[in-house]
Amino acid sequence: MTMIAEQGAPAPAAARTPLLAVRGVKTYYGNIIALKGVDIDVHRGEIVTLIGANGAGKSTLMMTIFGKPQAREGSIVYDGRDITRMPTHEIARLGIAQSPEGRRVFPRMSVYENLQMGASVNNLAWFDEDLEKVCTIFPRLRERLQQRAGTLSGGEQQMLAIARALMSRPDLLLLDEPSLGLAPLIVRQIFEVIREVNAREGMTVFLVEQNAYHALKLAHRGYVMVNGLITMSGTGRELLADPQVKAAYLEGGHH
């Protein structure tokens, strides 16, 4: 793995205990190995992105962190607790929320009911307060609260998927391909929201994304995945400037 040294970092990442530590994780689909021994750290307050080509294993890693499928080898430690063998619903209660690839909103439920589903992790304890917060972040959702989620545009569904995840008040937000299939203007809005939530709330974000340019511009640190292995890591800025990353992921202008 190519390590790119961080210039002027306040303390080496190795000196701090990560909020999320993935070590030697191997995940299989039947006999096919999808993750071949993955190591990743996400520190509290960071935005960390994982980039790579389609089929590299990015979404598999995201789903493995969230317990479905479970890792066959290696460990996943969150906030000092080993969650490798935990079921998904227990992982969610620890303060991890996922906005999955393909959005996966509940199409027959209203926007309001989808947001209730997100808040149900905390028994709706802060529902009204958090509803106001996500409607401030995504004003479009306020106008659509009684509308069926399945009738929203792709961009609105992505906003709802992120808002639903935020309703559980997570310490770690997992975002899987939030820009997939969206118009450039909506993509910029979504990334701006991720930046704001991180800056204002101090929320830790782990972002899987094919749009390498936007993801690396946003992220404090990044990893590159090729065929189920991490091949490079560094700050977002360093990876943006790296010739290999440029050639593989940034040519053809994803700007």
C-alpha positions in Angstrom: 0.0 0.0 0.0 1.3 3.4 -0.9 1.3 5.8 2.1 1.4 9.5 1.4 2.9 11.4 4.3 0.6 14.1 5.9 2.3 17.4 5.9 1.9 19.6 8.9 -0.7 17.4 10.6 -1.2 18.3 14.3 -0.5 14.7 15.5 0.1 11.5 13.7 -3.1 9.6 13.2 -1.5 6.5 14.7 -1.1 8.4 18.0 -4.9 8.8 18.4 -7.4 6.1 19.0 -9.8 5.9 16.0 -13.5 6.1 16.4 -13.7 3.4 13.8 -10.9 0.9 13.2 -11.2 -1.7 10.5 -8.4 -4.3 10.7 -7.7 -7.1 8.2 -11.3 -7.4 7.2 -12.2 -10.1 4.7 -15.7 -10.5 3.4 -17.0 -13.2 1.2 -20.1 -13.7 -1.0 -20.3 -17.5 -1.0 -16.8 -18.6 -2.0 -15.9 -15.3 -3.7 -13.7 -13.0 -1.6 -14.9 -9.4 -2.0 -12.7 -7.7 0.7 -9.2 -9.1 0.9 -7.9 -7.8 4.2 -8.9 -4.1 4.6 -7.4 -1.7 7.1 -9.1 1.7 7.6 -9.2 4.3 10.4 -11.8 7.0 10.9 -11.1 9.5 13.7 -13.7 11.5 15.5 -14.7 14.7 13.7 -13.2 13.7 10.4 -14.6 13.3 6.9 -12.9 10.2 5.4 -13.7 9.1 1.9 -13.2 5.8 0.1 -12.9 6.0 -3.7 -12.4 3.4 -6.3 -13.9 2.0 -9.5 -17.2 0.3 -9.7 -17.0 -3.2 -8.3 -13.9 -2.4 -6.2 -15.6 -3.5 -3.0 -16.5 0.0 -1.6 -20.1 -0.7 -0.8 -19.3 -4.2 0.5 -17.0 -2.5 3.1 -19.7 0.0 4.0 -22.3 -2.9 4.5 -19.8 -5.0 6.4 -19.2 -2.2 8.9 -23.0 -2.1 9.4 -23.1 -5.9 9.9 -24.6 -7.2 6.7 -22.7 -9.2 5.5 -20.5 -9.9 8.5 -16.7 -10.0 8.1 -15.4 -13.6 8.0 -12.0 -12.5 9.1 -10.5 -9.4 10.8 -12.1 -7.0 13.2 -14.2 -3.8 13.2 -14.0 -1.8 16.4 -16.2 1.2 17.0 -15.6 3.6 19.9 -13.6 0.9 21.7 -16.2 -1.9 21.1 -15.8 -4.8 18.8 -18.8 -4.8 16.5 -17.6 -7.4 14.0 -20.2 -10.0 15.0 -23.0 -7.7 16.1 -26.4 -7.6 14.3 -27.2 -4.4 12.3 -30.0 -3.2 14.7 -27.5 -3.3 17.7 -24.9 -1.5 15.7 -27.4 1.3 14.9 -28.1 1.7 18.6 -24.4 2.4 19.2 -24.6 5.7 17.2 -23.8 4.6 13.6 -26.3 5.5 10.9 -26.2 4.5 7.2 -27.5 6.2 4.1 -27.3 3.2 1.8 -26.5 3.1 -1.9 -29.6 3.5 -4.1 -31.2 5.6 -1.3 -33.7 2.8 -0.3 -36.3 5.1 1.2 -39.7 3.5 2.1 -41.6 4.4 -1.1 -45.1 3.9 0.2 -44.5 5.9 3.4 -44.7 9.7 3.5 -41.5 11.7 4.0 -42.6 12.3 7.6 -43.0 8.6 8.3 -39.6 7.9 6.8 -38.1 10.4 9.2 -39.9 8.7 12.0 -38.3 5.4 11.1 -34.9 7.1 11.4 -35.7 8.5 14.8 -37.2 5.2 16.1 -33.6 4.1 17.0 -33.9 6.6 19.9 -37.7 5.9 20.5 -38.5 9.3 18.9 -37.1 11.1 22.0 -36.0 14.2 20.1 -38.2 13.8 17.1 -39.7 17.4 16.9 -36.4 19.1 17.5 -34.6 16.9 15.0 -37.4 17.2 12.4 -36.9 21.0 12.5 -33.2 20.6 12.1 -33.3 18.3 9.0 -36.0 20.5 7.5 -33.7 23.5 7.9 -30.8 21.5 6.3 -33.1 20.3 3.5 -35.9 22.9 3.0 -37.3 20.9 0.1 -38.3 18.1 2.6 -40.4 20.5 4.6 -42.6 21.1 1.6 -42.9 17.4 1.0 -43.5 16.0 4.5 -46.9 14.4 3.6 -45.9 13.2 0.2 -45.1 9.6 -0.5 -41.3 9.1 -0.6 -41.6 7.0 -3.8 -43.0 10.1 -5.7 -40.0 12.3 -4.9 -37.3 13.0 -7.4 -33.9 11.2 -7.2 -32.3 14.2 -5.5 -35.1 14.6 -3.0 -34.9 10.9 -2.2 -31.2 11.2 -1.5 -31.9 14.2 0.8 -34.5 12.1 2.6 -32.1 9.1 2.9 -29.5 11.4 4.5 -32.1 13.2 6.7 -33.5 9.8 7.9 -29.9 8.8 8.9 -29.4 12.1 10.8 -32.7 11.6 12.7 -31.0 8.8 14.8 -28.5 11.4 16.0 -25.5 9.3 14.9 -21.9 9.9 16.0 -20.7 8.2 12.8 -22.6 8.8 9.5 -22.0 6.2 6.7 -22.8 7.6 3.3 -22.8 5.2 0.4 -22.6 6.8 -3.1 -24.7 9.9 -2.2 -24.1 11.5 -5.7 -25.1 8.4 -7.7 -27.4 9.3 -10.6 -27.9 12.9 -9.5 -27.6 16.1 -11.6 -24.4 18.2 -10.9 -26.3 21.0 -9.1 -27.9 18.5 -6.7 -24.5 16.8 -6.2 -23.0 20.1 -5.1 -25.9 20.7 -2.7 -25.5 17.2 -1.1 -21.7 17.6 -0.6 -22.3 21.1 0.9 -24.7 19.6 3.4 -22.1 16.9 4.3 -19.5 19.7 4.9 -21.9 21.7 7.0 -23.0 18.8 9.2 -19.4 17.9 9.8 -18.3 21.5 10.6 -21.3 22.5 12.6 -22.2 19.4 14.5 -18.7 17.9 14.5 -20.2 14.7 13.0 -17.8 12.1 11.8 -18.5 11.0 8.2 -17.3 8.0 6.3 -18.1 8.5 2.6 -18.0 5.9 -0.2 -18.1 7.7 -3.5 -17.4 7.2 -7.2 -17.2 10.9 -7.8 -13.6 11.1 -6.7 -13.1 14.8 -7.4 -16.0 16.0 -5.1 -15.2 13.4 -2.5 -11.5 14.2 -2.2 -12.2 17.9 -2.2 -14.5 17.4 0.8 -12.6 14.9 2.8 -9.9 15.4 5.4 -8.4 12.0 4.4 -9.0 9.4 1.8 -8.4 5.8 0.8 -8.3 4.2 -2.6 -9.7 0.7 -3.1 -8.8 -1.6 -6.0 -10.2 -5.1 -6.2 -11.0 -5.4 -2.5 -7.7 -4.0 -1.2 -6.6 -0.5 0.0 -3.8 0.6 -2.3 -3.3 4.2 -1.3 -4.1 6.6 1.5 -3.4 10.3 2.3 -5.1 13.6 2.9 -7.8 14.5 0.4 -5.6 17.2 -1.0 -2.6 14.8 -1.5 -4.7 12.2 -3.3 -6.2 14.9 -5.5 -2.7 15.9 -6.6 -1.4 12.3 -6.9 -0.6 11.4 -10.6 -1.9 7.8 -10.2 -5.2 9.0 -8.7 -5.5 11.7 -11.4 -5.0 9.2 -14.2 -7.3 6.6 -12.8 -10.2 8.6 -11.3 -10.0 12.3 -12.2 -9.3 12.3 -16.0 -12.4 13.2 -18.0 -13.3 15.9 -15.5 -15.8 14.9 -12.9 -15.7 18.5 -11.7 
